[in-house]
Amino acid sequence: MSATASPPNPDNFSTERRRLHLLIVLHTCHPACPEPEESGVSRPFTSLRFSQGAWRSRRISPRLSNSASRNANLAYSNPVPFPETIPVKYSEEEAEFISMRPLVRQTFRPAELVDMIVAVTGKDPQRVQQILRGGTVVFHSYRYWWQGFDAEPEKLANLLARYPDASPTRPFRPEDCTEAILESGAASAADALSRSATPRHSLRLRREDASRKRLFRTRSLWDALMDIARPHPPAYREYSYALRADIYMLQPDAAQLARLAHEAARYSPRSLRPHLALLPSISQIVLVCPRP
């Protein structure tokens, strides 16, 4: 009987021959595998295959990440027309805490969404475009989300053209003023940076509240405030898109503050008296005049 040739058994090989046999098998199955080190014991085939895969993933993954980044940038490089409606989700913003409040869904028209963004950023096309693309904004303690998009510049310019610009030459008119914000504390940027500067406090007086007259009084606290602004007109500061009003600033001197405190004690309604204790420390008065 003729003996049938059987494949060699690697267990019968010497150490050097066993290493050579394993190297041939590895190069036959995976030519790209690195050769085993001369000074060490060869690793199992599965380990070599895994390490090669890991090496390939490290080499390829940065390229894929850069490619994905380029594709994402290209997706935003082509402006698109404003959609007719924009689905928006919002929830109450809770700083430093994970909010468990439910999300509320609402549909905005483009003009409504831009109006909310302008109240935060002002009439700045680049900043508005950036927020539209980012798809989120915080407004009145609520965070809003939507699917970001790169708005068509011409359409966005038309929407922003509806908003007024600041007008430094616009004179102050007491009859247009609807609110006065009395601020105490640092009167300048240098004072604000001083370690000894007191913290700033403010008191908001609305015309309808400060105009109420006490019994048998012919004047009101609002009249006393406007008397300060008449001899020396307040300086124009800016147009506030959040308040939709021109903002003027007045820095009263010590004599004006003393007179205001005296008249406030006589004419202010009872509901406002507890809040007027900061009058002697007032550093400036901000006057709000909405545009007609």
Contacts in CASP RR format, 6 or more apart in sequence:
PFRMAT RR
TARGET T0000
AUTHOR 0000-0000-0000
METHOD contacts of the structure
MODEL  1
MSATASPPNPDNFSTERRRLHLLIVLHTCHPACPEPEESGVSRPFTSLRF
SQGAWRSRRISPRLSNSASRNANLAYSNPVPFPETIPVKYSEEEAEFISM
RPLVRQTFRPAELVDMIVAVTGKDPQRVQQILRGGTVVFHSYRYWWQGFD
AEPEKLANLLARYPDASPTRPFRPEDCTEAILESGAASAADALSRSATPR
HSLRLRREDASRKRLFRTRSLWDALMDIARPHPPAYREYSYALRADIYML
QPDAAQLARLAHEAARYSPRSLRPHLALLPSISQIVLVCPRP
8 21 0 8 1.000
10 18 0 8 1.000
10 21 0 8 1.000
10 22 0 8 1.000
13 21 0 8 1.000
19 36 0 8 1.000
19 42 0 8 1.000
22 36 0 8 1.000
22 42 0 8 1.000
22 45 0 8 1.000
23 35 0 8 1.000
23 36 0 8 1.000
23 42 0 8 1.000
25 45 0 8 1.000
26 33 0 8 1.000
26 45 0 8 1.000
26 48 0 8 1.000
27 33 0 8 1.000
29 45 0 8 1.000
30 48 0 8 1.000
30 49 0 8 1.000
30 52 0 8 1.000
32 52 0 8 1.000
33 48 0 8 1.000
33 49 0 8 1.000
33 52 0 8 1.000
34 48 0 8 1.000
34 52 0 8 1.000
36 42 0 8 1.000
36 43 0 8 1.000
43 51 0 8 1.000
76 133 0 8 1.000
76 150 0 8 1.000
77 150 0 8 1.000
78 150 0 8 1.000
79 150 0 8 1.000
79 151 0 8 1.000
79 152 0 8 1.000
79 153 0 8 1.000
80 149 0 8 1.000
80 150 0 8 1.000
80 151 0 8 1.000
80 152 0 8 1.000
81 152 0 8 1.000
81 155 0 8 1.000
82 110 0 8 1.000
82 151 0 8 1.000
82 152 0 8 1.000
82 155 0 8 1.000
82 156 0 8 1.000
83 110 0 8 1.000
83 149 0 8 1.000
84 109 0 8 1.000
84 110 0 8 1.000
85 107 0 8 1.000
85 108 0 8 1.000
85 109 0 8 1.000
86 107 0 8 1.000
86 108 0 8 1.000
86 109 0 8 1.000
86 110 0 8 1.000
86 113 0 8 1.000
86 146 0 8 1.000
86 147 0 8 1.000
87 105 0 8 1.000
87 106 0 8 1.000
87 107 0 8 1.000
87 146 0 8 1.000
87 147 0 8 1.000
88 105 0 8 1.000
88 106 0 8 1.000
88 107 0 8 1.000
88 108 0 8 1.000
88 113 0 8 1.000
88 144 0 8 1.000
88 145 0 8 1.000
88 146 0 8 1.000
89 103 0 8 1.000
89 104 0 8 1.000
89 105 0 8 1.000
89 106 0 8 1.000
89 144 0 8 1.000
89 145 0 8 1.000
89 146 0 8 1.000
90 103 0 8 1.000
90 104 0 8 1.000
90 106 0 8 1.000
90 142 0 8 1.000
90 143 0 8 1.000
90 144 0 8 1.000
90 145 0 8 1.000
91 99 0 8 1.000
91 101 0 8 1.000
91 102 0 8 1.000
91 103 0 8 1.000
91 104 0 8 1.000
91 142 0 8 1.000
91 143 0 8 1.000
92 99 0 8 1.000
92 101 0 8 1.000
92 141 0 8 1.000
92 142 0 8 1.000
92 143 0 8 1.000
93 99 0 8 1.000
93 138 0 8 1.000
93 141 0 8 1.000
93 142 0 8 1.000
93 143 0 8 1.000
94 101 0 8 1.000
108 116 0 8 1.000
108 146 0 8 1.000
110 155 0 8 1.000
110 159 0 8 1.000
111 159 0 8 1.000
113 132 0 8 1.000
113 146 0 8 1.000
114 128 0 8 1.000
114 132 0 8 1.000
114 156 0 8 1.000
114 159 0 8 1.000
114 160 0 8 1.000
116 137 0 8 1.000
116 139 0 8 1.000
116 144 0 8 1.000
117 128 0 8 1.000
117 131 0 8 1.000
117 132 0 8 1.000
117 137 0 8 1.000
118 128 0 8 1.000
118 160 0 8 1.000
118 163 0 8 1.000
118 241 0 8 1.000
119 139 0 8 1.000
119 241 0 8 1.000
119 242 0 8 1.000
120 131 0 8 1.000
120 137 0 8 1.000
120 138 0 8 1.000
120 139 0 8 1.000
120 242 0 8 1.000
121 127 0 8 1.000
121 128 0 8 1.000
121 131 0 8 1.000
122 128 0 8 1.000
122 163 0 8 1.000
122 241 0 8 1.000
123 160 0 8 1.000
123 163 0 8 1.000
123 165 0 8 1.000
123 241 0 8 1.000
125 153 0 8 1.000
125 156 0 8 1.000
125 157 0 8 1.000
125 160 0 8 1.000
128 156 0 8 1.000
128 160 0 8 1.000
129 150 0 8 1.000
129 151 0 8 1.000
129 153 0 8 1.000
129 156 0 8 1.000
131 137 0 8 1.000
132 148 0 8 1.000
132 149 0 8 1.000
132 150 0 8 1.000
132 151 0 8 1.000
132 156 0 8 1.000
133 148 0 8 1.000
133 149 0 8 1.000
133 150 0 8 1.000
134 148 0 8 1.000
135 145 0 8 1.000
135 146 0 8 1.000
135 147 0 8 1.000
135 148 0 8 1.000
136 143 0 8 1.000
136 144 0 8 1.000
136 145 0 8 1.000
136 146 0 8 1.000
137 143 0 8 1.000
137 144 0 8 1.000
138 144 0 8 1.000
163 241 0 8 1.000
164 239 0 8 1.000
164 291 0 8 1.000
165 239 0 8 1.000
166 236 0 8 1.000
166 238 0 8 1.000
166 239 0 8 1.000
166 246 0 8 1.000
167 236 0 8 1.000
167 239 0 8 1.000
167 246 0 8 1.000
168 236 0 8 1.000
169 236 0 8 1.000
170 236 0 8 1.000
170 246 0 8 1.000
171 233 0 8 1.000
172 229 0 8 1.000
172 233 0 8 1.000
172 234 0 8 1.000
172 236 0 8 1.000
172 248 0 8 1.000
172 287 0 8 1.000
172 289 0 8 1.000
173 289 0 8 1.000
174 226 0 8 1.000
174 229 0 8 1.000
174 230 0 8 1.000
176 289 0 8 1.000
176 290 0 8 1.000
176 292 0 8 1.000
177 207 0 8 1.000
177 226 0 8 1.000
177 229 0 8 1.000
177 248 0 8 1.000
177 287 0 8 1.000
177 288 0 8 1.000
177 289 0 8 1.000
178 206 0 8 1.000
178 207 0 8 1.000
178 245 0 8 1.000
178 288 0 8 1.000
178 289 0 8 1.000
178 290 0 8 1.000
179 204 0 8 1.000
179 205 0 8 1.000
179 206 0 8 1.000
179 207 0 8 1.000
179 287 0 8 1.000
179 288 0 8 1.000
180 204 0 8 1.000
180 205 0 8 1.000
180 207 0 8 1.000
180 210 0 8 1.000
180 222 0 8 1.000
180 225 0 8 1.000
180 285 0 8 1.000
180 286 0 8 1.000
180 287 0 8 1.000
180 288 0 8 1.000
181 202 0 8 1.000
181 203 0 8 1.000
181 204 0 8 1.000
181 205 0 8 1.000
181 285 0 8 1.000
181 286 0 8 1.000
181 287 0 8 1.000
181 288 0 8 1.000
182 202 0 8 1.000
182 203 0 8 1.000
182 204 0 8 1.000
182 205 0 8 1.000
182 278 0 8 1.000
182 279 0 8 1.000
182 282 0 8 1.000
182 285 0 8 1.000
183 200 0 8 1.000
183 201 0 8 1.000
183 202 0 8 1.000
183 282 0 8 1.000
183 283 0 8 1.000
183 284 0 8 1.000
183 285 0 8 1.000
183 286 0 8 1.000
184 198 0 8 1.000
184 200 0 8 1.000
184 201 0 8 1.000
184 202 0 8 1.000
184 278 0 8 1.000
184 281 0 8 1.000
184 282 0 8 1.000
184 283 0 8 1.000
185 191 0 8 1.000
185 197 0 8 1.000
185 198 0 8 1.000
185 199 0 8 1.000
185 200 0 8 1.000
185 201 0 8 1.000
185 281 0 8 1.000
185 283 0 8 1.000
186 192 0 8 1.000
186 194 0 8 1.000
186 197 0 8 1.000
186 198 0 8 1.000
186 200 0 8 1.000
186 283 0 8 1.000
187 251 0 8 1.000
187 283 0 8 1.000
187 284 0 8 1.000
191 197 0 8 1.000
192 200 0 8 1.000
198 281 0 8 1.000
201 278 0 8 1.000
201 281 0 8 1.000
203 275 0 8 1.000
203 276 0 8 1.000
203 278 0 8 1.000
205 221 0 8 1.000
205 222 0 8 1.000
205 225 0 8 1.000
205 272 0 8 1.000
207 222 0 8 1.000
209 269 0 8 1.000
209 271 0 8 1.000
209 272 0 8 1.000
210 220 0 8 1.000
210 221 0 8 1.000
210 222 0 8 1.000
210 225 0 8 1.000
210 268 0 8 1.000
210 272 0 8 1.000
211 220 0 8 1.000
211 221 0 8 1.000
211 222 0 8 1.000
211 223 0 8 1.000
212 220 0 8 1.000
212 269 0 8 1.000
213 219 0 8 1.000
213 220 0 8 1.000
213 267 0 8 1.000
213 269 0 8 1.000
214 267 0 8 1.000
214 268 0 8 1.000
214 269 0 8 1.000
214 270 0 8 1.000
217 266 0 8 1.000
217 267 0 8 1.000
219 263 0 8 1.000
219 266 0 8 1.000
219 267 0 8 1.000
220 267 0 8 1.000
221 263 0 8 1.000
221 264 0 8 1.000
221 267 0 8 1.000
221 268 0 8 1.000
221 269 0 8 1.000
221 272 0 8 1.000
223 267 0 8 1.000
224 259 0 8 1.000
224 260 0 8 1.000
224 263 0 8 1.000
224 264 0 8 1.000
224 267 0 8 1.000
225 260 0 8 1.000
225 285 0 8 1.000
228 250 0 8 1.000
228 252 0 8 1.000
228 256 0 8 1.000
228 259 0 8 1.000
228 260 0 8 1.000
228 285 0 8 1.000
229 250 0 8 1.000
229 285 0 8 1.000
229 287 0 8 1.000
232 250 0 8 1.000
234 248 0 8 1.000
234 249 0 8 1.000
234 250 0 8 1.000
234 285 0 8 1.000
234 287 0 8 1.000
235 248 0 8 1.000
235 249 0 8 1.000
235 250 0 8 1.000
236 246 0 8 1.000
236 247 0 8 1.000
236 248 0 8 1.000
237 247 0 8 1.000
237 248 0 8 1.000
237 249 0 8 1.000
237 286 0 8 1.000
238 246 0 8 1.000
238 247 0 8 1.000
239 245 0 8 1.000
239 246 0 8 1.000
239 247 0 8 1.000
239 291 0 8 1.000
240 246 0 8 1.000
240 247 0 8 1.000
240 288 0 8 1.000
243 288 0 8 1.000
243 290 0 8 1.000
244 290 0 8 1.000
244 291 0 8 1.000
245 288 0 8 1.000
245 289 0 8 1.000
245 290 0 8 1.000
245 291 0 8 1.000
246 288 0 8 1.000
246 289 0 8 1.000
246 290 0 8 1.000
246 291 0 8 1.000
247 286 0 8 1.000
247 287 0 8 1.000
247 288 0 8 1.000
247 289 0 8 1.000
248 286 0 8 1.000
248 287 0 8 1.000
248 289 0 8 1.000
249 284 0 8 1.000
249 285 0 8 1.000
249 286 0 8 1.000
249 287 0 8 1.000
250 284 0 8 1.000
250 285 0 8 1.000
250 286 0 8 1.000
250 287 0 8 1.000
251 283 0 8 1.000
251 284 0 8 1.000
251 285 0 8 1.000
252 260 0 8 1.000
252 282 0 8 1.000
252 284 0 8 1.000
252 285 0 8 1.000
257 279 0 8 1.000
257 280 0 8 1.000
257 282 0 8 1.000
258 280 0 8 1.000
260 279 0 8 1.000
260 282 0 8 1.000
261 276 0 8 1.000
261 279 0 8 1.000
261 280 0 8 1.000
264 276 0 8 1.000
264 279 0 8 1.000
265 273 0 8 1.000
265 276 0 8 1.000
268 276 0 8 1.000
END
